[in-house]
């Protein structure tokens, strides 16, 4: 069985489900060898206080078959980290599949891996992809060549299953889906701006409004640093 190295490059205050959702599925690919990495190695604290330990230093990873970048409110900060972003670019340029979840696509964009490519992102931050020459796509899972991107947070599981099917076949992916009982049936139809009640959408956007200017400024700074 051919080994397939999958690297998850973490950073402080990432959204843990952006990582753990795809990890649960991709780690069950035939021959999977998963590496959880970070700029400095050691412990990484995610949003909400969950801590991932014993991460490998990114600089010590020579290459990988799949790179999967999670999102988080700190994604645009990670896109400006000189100890993090160059390694995402280096590994991505040599990877068979370049992937992300949620705002992880902004990191791929800042790494110069999405120019001219369609990509997904969390709906509220999707427009920032244009800063990096990417084409925002509202799809929950978007493929453009060897780039697979998932939309916001929970889309990471759908993206992972799509990639599993690409690599190991539809039957294997469906068996894995059955084994993990992935049969989402949410209690509310409020998971997309198109379906959420108007008052819920307005309340969310009001809560996010103060975060947009600094995050947009970080995205522009990361885009400027590209070239």
ZIURWO-V372158 format. One record per run of one state. SS is the DSSP state (helix for helix, strand for strand, loop for the rest). FROM is the first residue (numbers start at 0). TO is the last residue. Records with the same first field share a line. If there is no record, write none. Layout:
BEGIN
SS=FROM-TO, FROM-TO
END
This chain:
BEGIN
loop=0-2, 9-14, 26-30, 38-40, 45-49, 60-64, 69-73, 78-83, 94-95, 101-102, 110-116, 119-124, 132-133, 136-139, 144-145, 150-153, 168-168, 179-196, 226-226
strand=3-8, 31-37, 41-44, 50-56, 65-68, 96-100, 117-118, 134-135, 140-143, 146-149
helix=15-25, 57-59, 74-77, 84-93, 103-109, 125-131, 154-167, 169-178, 197-225
END
